[in-house]
Amino acid sequence: MANGVIAVYGATGYTGTLVAHELRRRGLDCVLAGRDAGKLARLADSLGGDVPTHAVELEDRDGLRHLFGDCAVVVDCAGPFMRYGEPIVRAAIETGSHYVDTTGEQPWIDLLHRRWDDAARAAEVAVVPAAGFDYVPGDLIAHLAARGLEPLRELTIAYATRDVRPTRGTTRTALEQARDGGLVYDDGDWRPAPLRTPRARFRFPDPVGWQPVMRYPSGEVAMVPRHVRTRRLTTLMTVETLVGSAAAAPLVPLLIPAFTLALRTPLGSLLHAAVDRLPEGPSEQQRQAARFTVVAVAQGEDGRSRAGVVRGSDVYGLTAVTVVESAVRMLAPEFAGVGVHAPASAFDPASFLDALADAGISWELDPA
Ligand SMILES: NC(=O)c1ccc[n+]([C@@H]2O[C@H](COP(=O)([O-])OP(=O)(O)OC[C@H]3O[C@@H](n4cnc5c(N)ncnc54)[C@H](OP(=O)(O)O)[C@@H]3O)[C@@H](O)[C@H]2O)c1
């Protein structure tokens, strides 16, 4: 590992740009990378002009190795990751650079664990996917809630958000993911997620309270059972998070399977074309208006249980903060992570959450 330089691939995107600003704010050495030299130059100008840029295509394996050979950490923001991720993680590992990304894609997290763990261990580098809003709060609070109670009978992670407006890149990625169905973790193993989405309710701490929720194949399914011993992991989101209104709850068991199947037909291509015409992402003001609550409930096989909660806003601003915080922790001389990790197994979960206080994040564990 050459020095303390952090490379950001996909720096020209909505999230990559926020990451570039966060690196700048923290005064960190970085190089802004992507496929488009013109966009990179404009981004560097907006940051004051003296930030190095490097244009290289994903298909240019030697070019990526040349770039990352001078960097200690690679931050990948170019998604969908199932489509664009592999050249970046390969080049990072080949050049002995730690890797961290902003993915929310469960299949990508699973693929990294299954395909790239051995290579990352051999190269003595850490690979930490999903270091953004997806799924830092959920992964860290689940680990903390479970601490001392393992083995668990069940671990539940539930999301309630309000007024979160997705970026075009997130919508594009979500459509690709929805088509594939995903995995659930049940009876100590990963299984294909059933198409059926049963109706359920979950009690969030006040002021959110009881909410209609649905199961969804979140990325934590691919991460958390690798660092918490549990028989089952249930991941839930409120119906309001998914469709914007809790009133749609009775329709969800019908709508979700129909939508998933429709994405596998030519209608899927039409929807993708429509996504290309969406605005790039929310304004700063819209981002600040967003609210989220993430709850983890750990139930031990011995009957003891504990809940944890994380609250905050601005999920895209938070993503920039958490990936940069991850990169900084990877630069620390005492960082010893090798192989593919969840945030909770790569970093100390409580100190990481504490470090997010300035980004408006609060967290607590119930004393029970
Ligand atoms: N986990 C979370 O909480 C979270 C938060 C934010 C984002 N994300 C994920 O991060 C990803 C990016 O989101 P976003 O909103 O920033 O999307 P975006 O604005 O569309 O940015 C996508 C980035 O990928 C680059 N890219 C696309 N196709 C490429 C290709 N063929 N070769 C090289 N680079 C390519 C784009 O480069 P150009 O500028 O040249 O097109 C751009 O820099 C998505 O998958 C999203 O779901 C997750």
The ligand as a Tripos MOL2 file, in Angstrom:
@<TRIPOS>MOLECULE
LIG
   48    52     1     0     0
SMALL
NO_CHARGES

@<TRIPOS>ATOM
      1 N1        -26.2880    2.3640   -0.0440 N.am      1 LIG1
      2 C1        -26.8220    3.5590   -0.0680 C.2       1 LIG1
      3 O1        -27.4000    4.0190    0.8890 O.2       1 LIG1
      4 C2        -26.6070    4.3070   -1.3170 C.ar      1 LIG1
      5 C3        -26.5760    5.6970   -1.3000 C.ar      1 LIG1
      6 C4        -26.2800    6.3390   -2.4830 C.ar      1 LIG1
      7 C5        -26.0540    5.6120   -3.6390 C.ar      1 LIG1
      8 N2        -26.1210    4.2510   -3.6000 N.ar      1 LIG1
      9 C6        -25.8440    3.4510   -4.8060 C.3       1 LIG1
     10 O2        -24.6740    3.9660   -5.4200 O.3       1 LIG1
     11 C7        -24.8010    3.8860   -6.8180 C.3       1 LIG1
     12 C8        -24.6230    5.2750   -7.4130 C.3       1 LIG1
     13 O3        -25.7430    6.0520   -7.0920 O.3       1 LIG1
     14 P1        -25.8620    7.5440   -7.6430 P.3       1 LIG1
     15 O4        -27.1580    8.0470   -7.1910 O.co2     1 LIG1
     16 O5        -24.6310    8.2900   -7.3110 O.co2     1 LIG1
     17 O6        -25.9210    7.2470   -9.2330 O.3       1 LIG1
     18 P2        -25.4880    8.1620  -10.4320 P.3       1 LIG1
     19 O7        -25.6390    9.5920  -10.1050 O.co2     1 LIG1
     20 O8        -26.2080    7.6150  -11.6150 O.co2     1 LIG1
     21 O9        -23.9080    7.8670  -10.6100 O.3       1 LIG1
     22 C9        -23.4380    6.6960  -11.1920 C.3       1 LIG1
     23 C10       -21.9300    6.7730  -11.3540 C.3       1 LIG1
     24 O10       -21.5070    5.5710  -12.0150 O.3       1 LIG1
     25 C11       -20.7800    5.9240  -13.1780 C.3       1 LIG1
     26 N3        -20.9820    4.9690  -14.2580 N.ar      1 LIG1
     27 C12       -22.1730    4.5470  -14.7700 C.ar      1 LIG1
     28 N4        -21.9570    3.7070  -15.7750 N.ar      1 LIG1
     29 C13       -20.6170    3.5760  -15.9030 C.ar      1 LIG1
     30 C14       -19.7660    2.8420  -16.7820 C.ar      1 LIG1
     31 N5        -20.2600    2.0470  -17.7280 N.pl3     1 LIG1
     32 N6        -18.4290    2.9640  -16.6330 N.ar      1 LIG1
     33 C15       -17.9140    3.7590  -15.6870 C.ar      1 LIG1
     34 N7        -18.6570    4.4890  -14.8250 N.ar      1 LIG1
     35 C16       -19.9910    4.3970  -14.9450 C.ar      1 LIG1
     36 C17       -21.3220    7.2660  -13.6000 C.3       1 LIG1
     37 O11       -20.3910    7.9050  -14.4480 O.3       1 LIG1
     38 P3        -20.8510    9.0930  -15.4360 P.3       1 LIG1
     39 O12       -21.0040   10.3170  -14.5690 O.co2     1 LIG1
     40 O13       -19.7250    9.1900  -16.4060 O.co2     1 LIG1
     41 O14       -22.1550    8.6710  -16.0590 O.co2     1 LIG1
     42 C18       -21.4830    7.9390  -12.2400 C.3       1 LIG1
     43 O15       -20.2460    8.4350  -11.7950 O.3       1 LIG1
     44 C19       -26.1820    3.2540   -7.0940 C.3       1 LIG1
     45 O16       -26.0120    1.8760   -7.2900 O.3       1 LIG1
     46 C20       -26.9490    3.5320   -5.8320 C.3       1 LIG1
     47 O17       -27.9540    2.5780   -5.5880 O.3       1 LIG1
     48 C21       -26.4060    3.6000   -2.4780 C.ar      1 LIG1
@<TRIPOS>BOND
     1     1     2 1
     2     2     3 2
     3     2     4 1
     4     4     5 ar
     5     4    48 ar
     6     5     6 ar
     7     6     7 ar
     8     7     8 ar
     9     8     9 1
    10     8    48 ar
    11     9    10 1
    12     9    46 1
    13    10    11 1
    14    11    12 1
    15    11    44 1
    16    12    13 1
    17    13    14 1
    18    14    15 2
    19    14    16 1
    20    14    17 1
    21    17    18 1
    22    18    19 2
    23    18    20 1
    24    18    21 1
    25    21    22 1
    26    22    23 1
    27    23    24 1
    28    23    42 1
    29    24    25 1
    30    25    26 1
    31    25    36 1
    32    26    27 ar
    33    26    35 ar
    34    27    28 ar
    35    28    29 ar
    36    29    30 ar
    37    29    35 ar
    38    30    31 1
    39    30    32 ar
    40    32    33 ar
    41    33    34 ar
    42    34    35 ar
    43    36    37 1
    44    36    42 1
    45    37    38 1
    46    38    39 2
    47    38    40 1
    48    38    41 1
    49    42    43 1
    50    44    45 1
    51    44    46 1
    52    46    47 1
@<TRIPOS>SUBSTRUCTURE
     1 LIG1         1 GROUP 0 **** ****
